[in-house]
Amino acid sequence: MPVITPNYPCMCSTHNVTKSTKSVILREMERANGIVNEIMNGNAPWSKLFERHTFFTQDYKVYLRVLAAARTKEEQLKWYAVTLVNLLGALTFISGRGWLNPNFVISWQNWNS
Protein backbone atom coordinates (compact mmCIF):
# COMPACT_ATOMS: atom_id res chain seq x y z
CA MET A 1 0.00 0.00 0.00
CA PRO A 2 1.88 3.13 -1.17
CA VAL A 3 1.78 5.94 1.40
CA ILE A 4 3.24 9.41 0.86
CA THR A 5 3.88 11.41 4.03
CA PRO A 6 2.05 14.75 4.21
CA ASN A 7 5.10 16.75 5.21
CA TYR A 8 8.09 18.37 3.56
CA PRO A 9 10.03 16.84 2.00
CA CYS A 10 7.49 14.28 0.81
CA MET A 11 8.77 10.74 1.18
CA CYS A 12 7.46 7.30 0.39
CA SER A 13 6.47 5.68 3.68
CA THR A 14 5.40 2.34 2.21
CA HIS A 15 8.09 0.46 4.13
CA ASN A 16 6.57 1.77 7.39
CA VAL A 17 3.09 0.36 6.74
CA THR A 18 2.40 -2.86 8.63
CA LYS A 19 -0.76 -4.95 8.62
CA SER A 20 -1.98 -3.14 11.72
CA THR A 21 -1.34 0.39 10.41
CA LYS A 22 -2.80 -0.54 7.02
CA SER A 23 -6.00 -1.75 8.71
CA VAL A 24 -6.30 1.50 10.67
CA ILE A 25 -5.70 3.63 7.54
CA LEU A 26 -8.28 1.67 5.53
CA ARG A 27 -10.83 1.77 8.38
CA GLU A 28 -10.43 5.56 8.69
CA MET A 29 -10.73 6.00 4.92
CA GLU A 30 -13.95 3.94 4.93
CA ARG A 31 -15.29 6.06 7.79
CA ALA A 32 -14.43 9.26 5.89
CA ASN A 33 -16.06 7.88 2.74
CA GLY A 34 -19.25 7.16 4.68
CA ILE A 35 -19.33 10.70 6.08
CA VAL A 36 -18.72 12.28 2.66
CA ASN A 37 -21.45 10.10 1.11
CA GLU A 38 -23.90 11.25 3.80
CA ILE A 39 -22.99 14.88 3.06
CA MET A 40 -23.25 14.47 -0.71
CA ASN A 41 -26.67 12.76 -0.33
CA GLY A 42 -27.89 15.70 1.77
CA ASN A 43 -28.24 13.63 4.94
CA ALA A 44 -25.54 15.47 6.92
CA PRO A 45 -23.98 18.95 7.02
CA TRP A 46 -20.36 19.61 6.03
CA SER A 47 -19.57 20.28 9.68
CA LYS A 48 -19.89 16.53 10.33
CA LEU A 49 -16.67 16.00 8.37
CA PHE A 50 -14.83 18.23 10.86
CA GLU A 51 -16.20 16.82 14.12
CA ARG A 52 -13.69 16.01 16.84
CA HIS A 53 -12.26 12.52 16.46
CA THR A 54 -11.80 9.94 19.22
CA PHE A 55 -8.65 8.35 17.80
CA PHE A 56 -6.46 9.27 20.80
CA THR A 57 -9.17 9.44 23.49
CA GLN A 58 -11.25 6.30 22.99
CA ASP A 59 -9.77 4.18 20.21
CA TYR A 60 -6.10 4.07 21.31
CA LYS A 61 -5.49 4.99 24.94
CA VAL A 62 -2.27 3.09 25.69
CA TYR A 63 1.09 3.98 24.14
CA LEU A 64 4.60 2.63 24.45
CA ARG A 65 7.36 5.18 24.03
CA VAL A 66 10.91 4.02 23.37
CA LEU A 67 13.60 6.65 23.75
CA ALA A 68 17.10 5.97 22.41
CA ALA A 69 19.78 8.36 23.67
CA ALA A 70 23.54 8.68 23.26
CA ARG A 71 26.39 11.06 24.15
CA THR A 72 27.28 12.17 20.60
CA LYS A 73 25.31 12.77 17.42
CA GLU A 74 27.17 9.95 15.63
CA GLU A 75 26.40 7.49 18.44
CA GLN A 76 22.80 8.72 18.51
CA LEU A 77 22.33 7.95 14.80
CA LYS A 78 23.75 4.45 15.26
CA TRP A 79 21.73 3.77 18.43
CA TYR A 80 18.57 5.11 16.81
CA ALA A 81 19.04 2.82 13.80
CA VAL A 82 19.74 -0.25 15.96
CA THR A 83 16.76 0.48 18.21
CA LEU A 84 14.40 1.14 15.31
CA VAL A 85 15.41 -1.95 13.34
CA ASN A 86 15.12 -4.26 16.33
CA LEU A 87 11.88 -2.81 17.68
CA LEU A 88 10.23 -2.69 14.27
CA GLY A 89 11.42 -6.21 13.50
CA ALA A 90 9.99 -7.55 16.76
CA LEU A 91 6.67 -5.74 16.34
CA THR A 92 6.34 -6.82 12.71
CA PHE A 93 7.10 -10.43 13.69
CA ILE A 94 4.51 -10.34 16.48
CA SER A 95 1.96 -8.60 14.25
CA GLY A 96 2.45 -11.17 11.48
CA ARG A 97 1.79 -14.01 13.90
CA GLY A 98 -1.56 -12.55 14.92
CA TRP A 99 -0.42 -12.17 18.53
CA LEU A 100 -1.39 -8.52 18.72
CA ASN A 101 -4.79 -7.02 19.27
CA PRO A 102 -6.11 -6.07 15.80
CA ASN A 103 -6.46 -2.48 17.03
CA PHE A 104 -2.74 -2.27 17.84
CA VAL A 105 -0.93 0.41 15.83
CA ILE A 106 2.79 0.46 15.13
CA SER A 107 4.08 3.98 14.64
CA TRP A 108 7.18 6.02 15.43
CA GLN A 109 8.61 9.50 15.22
CA ASN A 110 11.99 10.12 13.57
CA TRP A 111 13.53 12.70 15.90
CA ASN A 112 16.67 12.91 13.72
CA SER A 113 15.00 14.65 10.80
N, C-alpha and C positions, 0 to 999 in steps of 0.2 A: 504494500500500500504506500505509494509515494506521498510524502508529507514535506511541504516547504514551510520553514519557520517564518512566522510573521514579524520578523525583526530585520535589522540591517547589520551586516550584510545577509541577504537571504541565503540559506543553505538547505541542502537536501537532508532531511532528518529521517529518512527511511530506515536507516540502520538502527535508530532508536525506538522504532515501533515494535512492541512485543504483542503477543496475543491479547494480553490484558488491556494495554493501552489502545490497541485497535478496536477492541470491543467497546470501550468507553467512547472513543471518537465516533464510531458508527452509531451507537445508541444516542449520543447527543445530536448527531446530524439527523437521525430519524425524528427525534423530538422537535428539532427546529423545523423540519419539513412539515410536521403535523401542525405546528403553530402557524406557519406561513400559509398552509392550505386553508386553515380556518379563517385567516385574515382575508385571503383572496376570495373565499366563498361568502364573505360578508358576515360570518358568524362570530368574529372577534375583532376588536380594535387593534390598531398598530401598536398601541402601548403594551399589549400582551407579549410582544416580541422582546420588550425591554424590561420585563418584570425581573425582580431580584431572583437569582438562582440559589439553589440549596447545595451546590456541589461540595463546598467546604464546610457547611454547617450540618447537613443531614446525611448526605451520601457518603462522604469520606471524612471521618472524624479523627482517625488515628494515623499518625505519620511517623516515619523513622527517618531521622536525620543523621547522616554520616559525615563527619567533618575530618578531612585529612589536612594535617598541618606539618610544616617543616621549617627549618631555620633559614634556608636560603631559597631564592626563587627557582634555581635549578633543581634543588631537592624537592621543592613543592611540586614542580611539574612532573617529576618522576613518581613521587608518592601519589599524586592525584591520578596519574595514569594507571598505576598498579592497583590502587583502591577501586577505581572505576571499572577496570577490566574484571577484577575478581568479584566485585559485588554484582555487576551486571551479569556476569557468567553464572553466578549462583542463583540469582533471581530468575534468569531465563531458564535455567535447568529446572528449578522448582516449578515455574509456571508451566513449562512444557509437560511436566508429569501430572498436572492437574491437582497438585497439592495445595494450591493457593485458592482462597476464596475468589470466585469469578469477578467480584467487585474490586479486587486488589489492583492498584495502579502502580506501575513502575515508572518513575520519573526522576530527573535530577537536574541540578543547576550547574552550569559550567562557570565557576567563579574566576577562571583564568582568562576569560575573553573580555 
